[in-house]
Amino acid sequence: MNRARILSTHEIVMADTLFKLYPNYKELEFVCIDEKCSVRMAPSCIKKRERRKPHFKKYRNKEHIETCEYATLNELYQKGKGGKLNKTQINKIGYPSVFNLNEDNSEAEAKKTSQARNNDDEGVTGRGGITKVYEFDGENLKFDRKNRVQSIDRIVDWYLGFPYNRDVEIEINGKKIPYKFFFKRIEGHTEPSTLQNDRIFYGRIMLSETNQNVFEKYSDSVFFTLLGFKDKSKNEIHNYSNYSIKIDKKSISKSILSKLKNKYNALFKEAFTDFKNELNETNVGLYVFVYGSIDEINDTILNVKQHHITFRYDEVRKTMNEI
């Protein structure tokens, strides 16, 4: 499980940030976030990644109560990683089925996000227990009744967390498309002609000094250089040209830009440190996901639309077809 509650303060904490926030975490006592359950939980793999990400686990002689909603959803999440969920299970978890692009103002998005966090009916509540928890939801927010979202974060979370269920559809601009066709990976030998449609494009970020402090390099733009590239003609000096992602600072609010900067810098530092110390896993990389379009002048640049960009230091598994 990714979350637990500190018994003495009732604060809900994430396993992957526990050591940073609480270096003395071994002195604390953790329990399940469902207060009706409150089974004792133990932090595991907190300091160092040992083929597993930081997480919380129950003690061997302890069990969640039968009605523990968090345990039920966590079990479905784990099952979704390794197999296909049925419609009933999918409906219990919920997933983003409508990507609403009508909101052009990123400040309004930030305001709505803030309101959702302060709403007792959204996501994890305080001492009143929990209403519904989505383990894959990094922002810890519940979808609205129609599972509509206005950012790509939770869309990306479903794509990463449920590789066997990417046949479910998402609606965008009135048209429906399966998740497996809504995402396009940018890797070696990727032709710009394959990046024309409105989709979420993603690729590994190059772990080098080129991508350090990218938010401070230019006054009006931010560039991320990818490992993915397009082939050049035989007459050119270099045989390939790397793709890059561009954020126009003027088209995004300062608050959203600051959040993106903090998230990126933290993930880049972790990934780059692992890379230099040879601790990185082969299948895990620093990825950028962006809903955007190819630049009209340079076809190796993808321009971010509105604020639709996010980062993950994770494994991106191939789409699994039902056997």
N, C-alpha and C positions, 0 to 999 in steps of 0.2 A: 504494500500500500504506500501511496505517495504522501499521505498526510496522517497526522496524529494530533492529539490535543494534550497540552501540558496540564497535568492534573491540578496543580496549585493555582494557575492563573486562567485556565480555560482557553488559552490562546491556541489557535490551530496553526501548526507549523508544517512547512514543506520539508521533506527529507533532504532534497538536494541543496537547500540553503541553511540547513540546521547548524552545521559546523561554523559557518560564517557568522550567524546571528548569536549562536550559543556555544562558544568553544568549550564550555563546561557542561555540555549536554549530558554527560554520564552521571551528573549529580541530579538530573531531573527525572521525573516520573511521567511516562506517557501512557495515554489511554486512547481507545477508539473515539472518533469524533462524534459518533452517535451517542448522546448522553444516556439514552435508554439502555445502551449496551455497556460502554465504558470498560471493556475488557483491557487488561494491561497489554501494552505494546512495547516492543524493544527496537531501537534504531539499529540498522545494519548497513554495512558498507558505506559509512558516512564520510570517513576521511579519505578513502582511496577506492577508486573503481577497481573491483576485482571481478571482471567479467559481468558484473551486475551493477546497476545504478543504485544510489542510496535509496533506502526504503525502510518502512516499518513492518515488523512482523509480530504476530501474537506469540506468546510463550506456549511451549508444547503442551503444557497441562491446562491451558486456558482455551475457551471457545467463545466466539461471538454468539449472542443470543439469536434465535431463529429469525426474529423479525428485524435484525440489524440491516438497515437499508444500505449502509455503506459497504458492508461485507458482501451483500448480494450484488451490488453494482461492480465492485472490485472483481468478483468472481467472473462476471460477464465480460469485463474488460480483459482479464487474463485469457479467457476463452477466445475472445475476439482476436487476440494476437496470433493464436495458433489454429484457428478454425472458423468456419462460417457460422454466424448467428442466424437464428430463424427470425421471422417477422415479429413474433411476440417479444423476443429478447431485444431486438432492435428498438421496438416501440418503448420498452421499459427504459432503455438508456437514452434514446433520443439522439438525433443527429441534425446538423444544419441542412435543411432541405430548400431554403430560399436565400439567395445572396442578393440583398437589397442594395442597389447602387444609386438609388434616388437621392441619398444624402451626400451632398457635395462638400459640406462644411465639416472639416475634421474637428473643429472646436465643438460642434454639436455632437459628434460621435463621442468625444471625451466627456461631455456633459452627461450623455445618456449612460455611458459606462459608469460614471461616478454615481449616478442615480441608482443604477442597478445594484451597485455594491452596497448602497445604503438602504436598499429595500429589503425588509425582513423576509419577503417571499422569494428572494433571489439567492440561489446557491446555498452556501453554508451560512447558517445563522449563528447567533451567539448561544446563550444558555438555554434557549428554547429548543435545542436539538438541531436537526437538519431537515430540510424539506426534500431536496433531491441533489445528489452530488454526482458530478460527472468527472470521473478520475482523469479522463483525457483532456479535460478543459483547463488549460494552463491559467486562464484568467479567473477560474473559480466562479464563473457566471452561468446561470441557467438560461436556456433558450426561452424565447417567448412562446406563447401557445401554438404558434404555427412554425416553430423552429426556424425563424428568420434571423439572419445575422447581417451586420453591416461592416464586418471586418473579416479578414481571411484567417485569423488565428485559429478559430475553432473548426473551420473547414480543413485546415492543415492538420489539426490534431486528429480529426476523424480519419483522414487519409493515412496518416502514419500509424495510428493505433489499430486500425481494422483492415488489414490488407486483403482479407477474404471477403469483405463486404463493400468493395468499391464499385459494385454494380448498382448500388442505390443511386438515385438521381438527385441532382440539385438544380433548382430553377434560377436562371439569371436572365434579366431583360425579357421575361415572359417565355423563355425557351428552357426546356429541360435537357440535361445532359448527365450521363453517368459519371461518377467521380473518376473512374479510370480513364476517361477521355477528357476530363476537365483539367488534368495536370499534364504538363509536358516537361520532361527532364532535358536540361542543357548539359551535354557532355562532349567528349571528343568527336570531331567530324560532324557536328550539328550544322545543318544548312539553315540560313536565315529564312528561307522559304517555308520551313516547317514551324516557324514561330509567328505566323501572321494572325491566327485566330485569337479571339478573346478567351484566354485561359490563364491558369496559374502556372507560371514558369518557375522552375527551381533548378539549382545547381550548387555544387560545392564551391565554397569560397577558398581562394588560394591562401594557404597559411604561410605568409611571408610578410616582410616589413611593408610591402606595397599596400596591404590592407590594414595597417596600424594607423590609428588616429585619423581615420578617413573623414570624420565629421568636422575636423579642423583644417583640412588641407585647402579647401576652396570656400569662398565666401557665399556663393550662391548655389553650390551643388555638392552632392556626396556621391562618390563612385566606389563600387565594390568589384574587384576583379575576380572572375571565376576561373576555375580550372578548365571548364568547357571551352571549346574553340571551334572556329570554322576554318576549313581549308582555303588556302589562297591559290592563285594561279601559279603555274610553274615559272613564270617570268619574274615573279616578285622575290625579293631577297629572303624573306622568311616564309616558311611553308604554311604557317597557320597564324590566326589572330584570335586572342582570347576575348570572350564575351565579357561585358561588364554591365552592372545595374546602376542606374542613375536616379537619384532623388533630387528634385527641384525644391530647394529650401523655401522658396517663395510660395509654393503651392501647398504647404503643410504648416500646421500651427506649431508654435514654439513648444507647447506642452507635449504634443505627440512626437515631435522631433527629439525632444529631450528623453522621452521614454525609449524611443528606438535607439538612441545613442547609448544609454545606460545598458540596455539589454544586449546590444551588439558588443560593446566593449567588454562586458563581463564574459560573454560566450567566447569571444575571440581570444581573450587572455587565457581562458581555461583550455581551449583547443590548441592554441599556439604553444602553451607551456607543455601540454601532453606531447605535442609533436616534437619539440626540441629535446624532451627527456625520453623520447621513444616509448611513451606510455599509451599512445593512441592505439585504438583497436582498428583493424583493417576495414571493417564494415561501418564504422562510425565516422562522421565528418561534420564540419560546420557548413550548414546549408542556408541559403537565402531563398525565400519563397516570395514571389511578387506577381500581382495582377497588373499587367502592364502591356506595353506595345513597343514594337521595334521603332527606333529613331528613323526619321525620314531621311536624314543625311548619312548617318553611320549605322549600317545594319548589324554591327556587333554590340550596339548599345540598346538596352531595354529600359524604357522610361517608366517609372512607377506611376500608376494612376491613383490620384488622390493620396490616401495614406495606406494603401493596400500592400504592405510589405512586412515580413516577419522573419525571424531567424530561429534555427534549431541546431543544437549540437547533438546529433542523434543518428540512428540508422534508418535509412529509407529502404524498406523492403519492396521487392517486386510485387506486383499485383498477383494474388493467388486466385486461380480459377477453381470453381467447385468441381471436385472429381465425381 
